[in-house]
């Protein structure tokens, strides 16, 4: 399986994070089903956006891409995603790109013009089959890059010249750099072979990126099938409009991690079917937080119940096998919580708690100790620290022992006003911070 990874010129936004989580979930399911799964997700570290960022900062492209690659890894680790088996960098595959270009030239699927090497779209009769676009649509989609040296308006760049301070590499066609589409084709061929089982990415990549990948790879490999199955995730929207850096209606993942635990963000991303649009809002985050609070509260209540390693609940696996139906998989978790809360004997409780934890782990959730979960607070939060909260809780316990209920109520109110909620139970008093998430919308 291959998934298109980030272009590392800035922090990723939540729209970029959706395919990371979706295809992480697909990877987990495949590993559960098949003995040998190889998952590759690339890093695009040569691109005009990276060039522009480096130029504006007076840095090299490796400085920029290195910094934002580290940030990418740090941010997605907070979402409890598994690392892919292979993470190729585009700049490490320049010679492979040269070889693919030469193969296309030798087969008359490409031509050299004005220092560029371009793919000859009319040379491939099946071009456009993935996106289902007709000839007029293809030309309209390509007009952003129409140049006089193109034989056909739909032709796209495989190699382009670099001038001045632009980064580049020596090649048989002059000093230059690769076209974006070529990078993925070369990395796939190098690490996964000429034909792969699954190619994943966002809906916005269907055309022209994935369409052009097919053209390059199929024509370079003598007509051999490039990919057996395509999997595309839907957009993240804000008030119904596609989230985009160019529009400015986006939240970076790093900003969101400052106000919400990574599990809440992951839960929110899994709460909608991957092929459908997912509208992002503070309400969606708070709903996800409330759902996870309910699960963690059940685990906290049943903290004395021992659990064992068990298989992932079959209902959860069946939900994921049905076109990766993550909302249904999350519903299976909620069903287990209800059963656990209503169970009347320890054997049933042990079984249900074990299944709940196994299912949560499989979904990349329930990775935190319940007490720690309820004590999490936003990065910029002010107010009482844990030491002061514990001091006040102990003072309240003493007041209750002394039947000084007025003082006990005063302390409870003080904590409540500071966003701290108390729970008195058979195992003593526990506390947690108010779980309402706030962000500018």
Buried (B, 14 or more C-beta within 10 A) or exposed (E): BBBBBBBBBBBBBBBBBBBBBBBBBBBBBBBBEEEEBBBBBBBBBBBEBBBEBBBEEEBEBBEBBBBBBEBBEEBBEBBBBBEBBBBBBBBEBBEBBBBBBBBBBEBEBBBBBEBBBBBBBEBBEEBBEBBEBEEEBBBEBBEEEEEEEBEBBBBBBBBBBBEEEBBBBEBEBBEBBBBBBBBBBBBBBBBBEBBBBBBBBBBBBBBBBBBBBBBBBBBBBEEEEBBEEBBBBBBBBBEEEBBBEEEEBBBBBBBBBEBBBBBBBBBBBBBBBBEEBBBBBBEBBBBBBEBBBBBBBBBBBBEEBEBEEBEBBEBBBEBBEEEBBBEBBBBBBEBBBEBBBEBEEEEBBBBBBBBBBBBBBBBBBBEBEBBEBBBBBBEEEEEBEEEEBEEBBEBBBEBBEEEBEEBBEBBBEBBEEBBBBBBEEEEEBBBBBEBEBEBEE
